[in-house]
Amino acid sequence: MNILDQIIASKKREVLLKKSIIPIKQLEQSVLFEQKTSSLVHHLSNSASGIIAEHKRRSPSKSVINQSHSVEDVVKSYENGGASGISILTDGQYFGGSLDDLILARATTNLPLLRKDFVVDEFQIIEAKAFGADVILLIAAVLSRDEIKQLSELAKSLQLEVLLEIHNQEELEKSVMPSLDFIGVNNRNLKTFDVNLDYSKQLAAHIPSEFIKISESGIDDTAAVVELQQYGYKGFLMGEYFMKSENPEKTITEFIKKLAL
């Protein structure tokens, strides 16, 4: 199995175990379940930079990225530095994240929060809402069209926005539907973990204009953002570049200032 297959197999086992001990009703009784969500659509539409900064401790491709900064410090740094939204990795086994990271981020900022995980079940959508997410990620490579429809419509019914991640035109064509808000192109091949910004450039013209375009992974300089903006991208999901910094607030502030020049 490639790494993506391994992640999905373990994620399905994990969700099955959670569902056996945590009733959905318990999640629905969370204080945050009734809280009004913050719109990433609104924030990106009114942002010159469109930076969605990510909290990510490690990854299968890079091992440890940064284990020393607390999630609260990182999130506050991103907010102070001018991020339009914040992505929180909640997968534990492969990325070192947790739902605790999400709830701590929610307690720290009012910026829109994306729960970044490998969603395979409706349970995870309800969980995302209960722990303070505003946006959920669906990955076209691991879901059928019917599953994307079912999961995205549930998310919308809970006032969550939906980012659909694609990697090629086939995934785009099977996935386009009204219950999505954003189409994200992952520049990292999830099967090999190779990175190439050409994926975003090649797919840009094929993404319908009603969806906000987001470019994900492999963006580590302002020139890449400026170039991708010419292709219609409004959002740029960046994790490792900021997480590797000893001073994330200074790094993101300088990055966004440079974009404005």
C-alpha positions, 0 to 999 in steps of 0.5 A: 500500500502507498502512504495514503492507503495506509493512512485511510485504512488506519483512519477507518479503524480509528473512527470505528473505535471512536464511534463505539464509545462516543455517542453522536448525541454527546458531540451534539451537546457540546457548547461549541456545537451551537456556536455561530461559525466564522466564514472563510469564504468571507475572509478570503474574499476580503483578503489581499494575501489569502494566507491560510496558515497551518499548525502541523507538528510533523508529516510522513514526508518531513518527520518532525517539523516543529514540536516545541511551539504550543498550539496557542502560541502558533495560532496567536502568531498567525492571527497577529501576523495577518492570516486569513484563516488557520488550518489545524492538523488533527490526525494523530498517528501520522501528523502528531495532531489531535482534536485538543489542538482544534479546541485550543485553537478555537479558544485562542482565535476567532479566525476561521478554523479548518479541521485538516484530517482524512474524513471518511465518515459522517461522525468526523463532520459532527466531531469537527463542529463539536470541537470548534471547526468552521471548515472541513476538508474532503479529499477527492482521492479517497471518496466517491462522488456519493460520499462527497455529496453525503459528507458535504451536504451534512457539513453545510447543514451544520453551517460548516464550509467545505474545502474539496481537495483534488490532485488531477482533472479526473478528481475534479470532474467527479467532485464538482457539486453545489455543496462545496465552497472551495476547490483546493489543488494539492501540489503534493501527490499524496501517494508519492509526496512529491511536490510540484506547483504545476498541478495548481497551474494546470488545473486552474482553468478547469475549476468552475468560477463559483468556487474559491480556488485554493492552492495547497502545499509546497508554497514557500516564497511570495513569488509563488503566491503572486504567480498563482494569483494570476491563475485565479487562486484566492487562498494559499494553504501554508504550513511547513514554511511558518511552522519551521520558523523559530518566530512564526509571527515575525515570519508570517508578518514579513511574508504578508508585508512582502506580498503587499509591495 
